[in-house]
């Protein structure tokens, strides 16, 4: 019975790690998109001056 508990906990930890990795990946993608927008805004501001 203990064996199954240990296995379940390991699976649980893996699931949690996968979720964390996905969240970090999403965060990275969002940061890249924000940087693209910032660069565009800088270009537009530079053209206005």
Backbone as JSON, one array per atom type, in Angstrom:
{
  "sequence": "XXXXXXXXXXXXXXXXXXXXXXXXXXXXXXXXXXXXXXXXXXXXXXXXX",
  "N": [[0.83, -1.21, 0.0], [1.89, 1.26, 0.79], [3.75, 1.55, -1.25], [2.22, 2.23, -3.5], [1.31, 4.71, -2.74], [3.69, 6.19, -2.77], [4.36, 6.07, -5.48], [2.14, 7.39, -6.58], [2.55, 9.94, -5.49], [4.93, 10.68, -6.74], [4.08, 10.8, -9.41], [2.3, 12.88, -9.12], [4.04, 14.97, -8.45], [5.46, 15.16, -10.84], [3.38, 15.98, -12.54], [2.86, 18.49, -11.42], [5.3, 19.75, -11.91], [5.26, 19.8, -14.7], [3.11, 21.53, -15.11], [4.21, 23.86, -14.01], [6.38, 24.26, -15.76], [4.96, 24.76, -18.12], [3.67, 27.16, -17.42], [5.91, 28.83, -17.06], [6.85, 28.85, -19.65], [4.74, 30.09, -21.0], [4.9, 32.59, -19.76], [7.38, 33.43, -20.73], [6.84, 33.63, -23.49], [4.91, 35.67, -23.45], [6.48, 37.78, -22.46], [8.25, 38.07, -24.61], [6.46, 38.91, -26.59], [5.62, 41.35, -25.48], [8.03, 42.75, -25.58], [8.32, 42.99, -28.36], [6.18, 44.69, -28.94], [6.98, 46.94, -27.5], [9.3, 47.66, -28.93], [8.12, 48.36, -31.4], [6.59, 50.56, -30.56], [8.65, 52.29, -29.81], [9.8, 52.73, -32.31], [7.69, 54.08, -33.61], [7.48, 56.36, -31.96], [9.98, 57.45, -32.44], [9.73, 58.16, -35.13], [7.83, 60.15, -35.01], [9.13, 62.29, -33.89]],
  "CA": [[0.0, 0.0, 0.0], [2.8, 2.41, 0.8], [4.38, 1.66, -2.57], [1.32, 2.96, -4.38], [1.31, 6.11, -2.3], [4.93, 6.81, -3.26], [4.22, 6.2, -6.94], [1.16, 8.45, -6.84], [3.16, 11.23, -5.16], [5.89, 11.01, -7.79], [3.29, 11.23, -10.56], [1.77, 14.18, -8.76], [5.14, 15.93, -8.56], [5.71, 15.34, -12.27], [2.28, 16.81, -13.05], [3.08, 19.86, -10.95], [6.46, 20.29, -12.65], [4.8, 20.08, -16.07], [2.32, 22.76, -15.04], [5.14, 24.98, -13.79], [7.11, 24.48, -17.01], [4.04, 25.4, -19.06], [3.48, 28.54, -16.98], [7.13, 29.57, -17.36], [6.89, 28.99, -21.1], [3.75, 31.13, -21.34], [5.47, 33.86, -19.29], [8.45, 33.78, -21.67], [6.2, 34.04, -24.74], [4.29, 36.97, -23.2], [7.56, 38.77, -22.37], [8.73, 38.3, -25.97], [5.45, 39.72, -27.28], [5.69, 42.7, -24.91], [9.23, 43.38, -26.14], [8.03, 43.34, -29.76], [5.3, 45.87, -28.9], [7.8, 48.07, -27.05], [10.15, 48.07, -30.05], [7.25, 49.06, -32.35], [6.26, 51.86, -29.98], [9.85, 53.12, -29.9], [9.92, 53.13, -33.72], [6.66, 55.08, -33.88], [7.87, 57.58, -31.26], [11.14, 57.99, -33.15], [9.27, 58.75, -36.39], [7.06, 61.36, -34.72], [10.01, 63.41, -33.53]],
  "C": [[0.87, 1.26, 0.0], [3.43, 2.65, -0.57], [3.51, 2.49, -3.51], [1.25, 4.44, -4.02], [2.53, 6.83, -2.87], [4.83, 7.06, -4.77], [3.27, 7.35, -7.27], [1.79, 9.82, -6.58], [4.15, 11.63, -6.23], [5.17, 11.49, -9.04], [2.76, 12.63, -10.34], [2.83, 15.27, -8.93], [5.45, 16.22, -10.03], [4.64, 16.24, -12.89], [2.49, 18.27, -12.67], [4.23, 20.51, -11.71], [6.06, 20.65, -14.07], [3.99, 21.37, -16.09], [3.23, 23.98, -14.89], [5.9, 25.3, -15.07], [6.23, 25.2, -18.04], [3.83, 26.87, -18.7], [4.71, 29.39, -17.31], [7.23, 29.83, -18.85], [5.94, 30.09, -21.56], [4.29, 32.5, -20.95], [6.53, 34.36, -20.27], [7.86, 34.3, -22.98], [5.59, 35.43, -24.57], [5.36, 38.06, -23.15], [8.1, 39.1, -23.76], [7.77, 39.18, -26.75], [5.49, 41.16, -26.8], [6.9, 43.44, -25.48], [9.02, 43.81, -27.58], [7.2, 44.62, -29.8], [6.1, 47.1, -28.5], [8.69, 48.58, -28.18], [9.35, 48.85, -31.09], [6.94, 50.46, -31.85], [7.46, 52.81, -30.07], [10.05, 53.61, -31.34], [8.95, 54.25, -34.04], [7.03, 56.41, -33.22], [9.04, 58.24, -31.96], [10.73, 58.69, -34.43], [8.53, 60.06, -36.15], [7.96, 62.55, -34.47], [10.71, 64.01, -34.69]]
}
